[in-house]
Each structure stands twice: as structure tokens, then as C-alpha cells.
Amino acid sequence: MLTYHLSMNRAVTMSLSSAALVLSGVAGATSAHAQPPPPGTLCSFTLSPPHVVQVDGADMVTATVAPDGCAGAFRPRSSVVCVQAADSSAQCSQGRDADIAQVFTPYRPGTSYTATGRGLGALFNDASEPNWQLLGPITAVL
């Protein structure tokens, strides 16, 4: 039979209680941003629909992924946005931290364009747990 010292039981109990208290404080913290993140993600991101813009005098199709708030101490870590014209390969771009990810592809009138994206929130810079929020697809004929 295995016996434990009373002082060791107290030390283990106090350690576990402290860890639970710290974790509940992180999980229960509120955000000052407009929208809470969707369930299962740490931060929320917004995908814009594909639309036409002028870039150096040329018509281009663009879409963006922008951070839209995080839970507690979490922060936007990375975002990716892609636009794909019908019968073409996707063009993608990446944003870091709170930067907006924006992609451009040449405009062809009457073509269907599809925007997709994803965003990742993290507490630390290592972002070892992939909690990506998947966005889209949003399709528009331009």
C-alpha cells in the first residue's frame, strides 16, 4: 500500500488549484473588441468579397482578410487571403500580426472570382496550436 505525506498532498493540491485559477483567469478574460471570436477560435477575422480596384492605372481584383477581435490576451498572429478567377490558379497573400492580408489578381470582365481566407490567433509568438478560422468562399462575377 502506498502512503503519502500530508504535506505533500497539500503541496500537490495547492499547485493544481493555482494552475486551475490561472487558466480560468485567461479563459474568462474579456475582450474590448466589437465581436467575440467564433467558437473554437481564439481570434475572429473578416474576409472581404472580391471586388475591382485601380492599381497603377490597371484594373485588378482584390480581397482582404482583416483581424476583427480576439479573446482575452490572444492576438492576431497570421492571416492568408486568396482570390481565384475561373479557369486560373489561386493568387494568395499573407499578413502578419494585426496587418491586413490583401491579394491582387488581374481583372477580366465577366469572370467569376472566388475569395477564401483564414486567420490565426495566438497567445505567444510560437503559434504551436493551429486554431485557424476558415473564411469563405465568397464568389462574385465581376
C-alpha positions as MATLAB code, in Angstrom:
seq = 'MLTYHLSMNRAVTMSLSSAALVLSGVAGATSAHAQPPPPGTLCSFTLSPPHVVQVDGADMVTATVAPDGCAGAFRPRSSVVCVQAADSSAQCSQGRDADIAQVFTPYRPGTSYTATGRGLGALFNDASEPNWQLLGPITAVL';
ca = [
       0.000    0.000    0.000;
       1.281    3.441   -0.964;
       1.007    6.260    1.579;
       1.597    9.963    1.076;
       2.699   12.606    3.484;
       0.030   15.100    4.391;
       2.348   17.995    3.473;
       2.939   16.507    0.010;
      -0.816   16.170   -0.558;
      -1.249   19.848    0.374;
       1.553   20.914   -1.985;
       0.054   18.992   -4.906;
      -3.438   20.289   -4.140;
      -2.199   23.891   -3.931;
      -0.262   23.539   -7.215;
      -3.265   22.145   -9.057;
      -5.579   24.776   -7.569;
      -3.209   27.575   -8.580;
      -2.930   26.236  -12.129;
      -6.716   25.977  -12.435;
      -7.134   29.535  -11.148;
      -4.611   30.910  -13.648;
      -6.236   29.046  -16.551;
      -9.713   30.202  -15.577;
      -8.454   33.797  -15.475;
      -7.060   33.520  -19.016;
     -10.172   31.789  -20.329;
     -12.544   34.157  -18.554;
     -10.873   37.381  -19.637;
     -13.000   39.612  -21.827;
     -12.078   41.439  -24.993;
     -12.541   45.117  -25.699;
     -13.155   44.425  -29.382;
     -16.508   44.666  -31.122;
     -17.041   40.979  -31.800;
     -16.034   37.853  -29.898;
     -14.215   35.177  -31.857;
     -16.274   32.321  -33.274;
     -16.493   29.165  -31.143;
     -13.308   27.095  -31.379;
     -11.075   30.001  -32.436;
      -9.003   32.492  -30.454;
      -9.448   35.487  -32.767;
     -12.025   36.466  -35.371;
     -11.176   37.647  -38.876;
     -13.213   39.194  -41.694;
     -12.978   38.243  -45.386;
     -13.954   40.881  -47.952;
     -15.689   39.796  -51.151;
     -13.674   40.022  -54.365;
     -14.004   43.473  -55.934;
     -12.348   45.601  -58.632;
      -9.839   48.347  -57.760;
      -7.387   50.506  -59.709;
      -3.688   49.777  -59.132;
      -1.259   51.982  -61.047;
      -3.916   52.619  -63.698;
      -4.791   48.939  -64.190;
      -7.996   47.200  -63.099;
      -7.270   44.475  -60.538;
      -9.447   42.199  -58.407;
      -8.651   42.235  -54.712;
      -9.825   40.686  -51.448;
      -8.651   41.096  -47.859;
      -8.572   39.247  -44.551;
      -8.547   41.592  -41.555;
      -8.400   40.859  -37.800;
     -11.697   41.637  -36.038;
     -11.040   40.958  -32.346;
      -9.546   38.342  -30.045;
     -10.440   36.642  -26.770;
      -8.596   37.840  -23.677;
      -4.850   38.159  -24.100;
      -4.813   36.473  -27.517;
      -3.634   38.476  -30.531;
      -3.830   38.043  -34.319;
      -0.759   36.085  -35.440;
      -1.189   35.382  -39.143;
      -3.744   35.668  -41.939;
      -3.957   34.400  -45.512;
      -6.239   35.552  -48.329;
      -6.621   34.001  -51.785;
      -8.516   35.008  -54.932;
      -9.100   32.577  -57.761;
     -10.510   33.504  -61.147;
     -12.444   30.816  -63.011;
     -10.039   28.632  -65.025;
      -6.978   30.123  -63.254;
      -4.817   29.196  -60.301;
      -5.334   30.981  -56.989;
      -3.272   34.023  -56.047;
      -2.579   34.296  -52.301;
      -1.019   36.753  -49.874;
      -0.180   36.619  -46.169;
      -0.468   39.165  -43.348;
       1.486   39.078  -40.072;
       0.159   40.008  -36.644;
      -2.523   42.738  -36.968;
      -1.625   43.576  -40.602;
      -4.362   43.128  -43.194;
      -3.657   40.437  -45.785;
      -4.500   41.691  -49.288;
      -4.162   39.948  -52.640;
      -4.443   41.252  -56.204;
      -5.068   39.434  -59.479;
      -5.687   40.817  -62.976;
      -9.300   41.744  -63.781;
     -11.108   40.053  -66.682;
     -14.651   41.434  -67.216;
     -17.439   38.875  -66.786;
     -15.219   36.407  -64.920;
     -16.212   34.631  -61.702;
     -13.799   35.264  -58.808;
     -13.736   33.341  -55.524;
     -12.146   34.681  -52.331;
     -11.114   32.426  -49.444;
      -9.031   33.042  -46.369;
      -8.035   32.045  -42.891;
      -6.774   33.722  -39.736;
      -4.799   32.518  -36.734;
      -4.800   33.923  -33.212;
      -2.160   33.085  -30.624;
      -1.110   33.958  -27.091;
       2.610   33.603  -27.776;
       4.659   34.048  -30.944;
       5.241   30.328  -31.471;
       1.610   29.663  -32.504;
       2.173   25.936  -31.997;
      -1.554   25.175  -31.791;
      -3.265   25.783  -35.128;
      -6.624   27.386  -34.310;
      -7.269   28.748  -37.797;
     -10.591   30.408  -38.527;
     -11.528   29.377  -42.074;
     -13.261   32.076  -44.146;
     -15.297   31.899  -47.339;
     -15.663   31.015  -50.038;
     -17.229   34.229  -51.374;
     -17.834   34.211  -55.133;
     -18.696   37.175  -57.367;
     -18.983   37.667  -61.119;
     -17.227   40.939  -61.883;
];
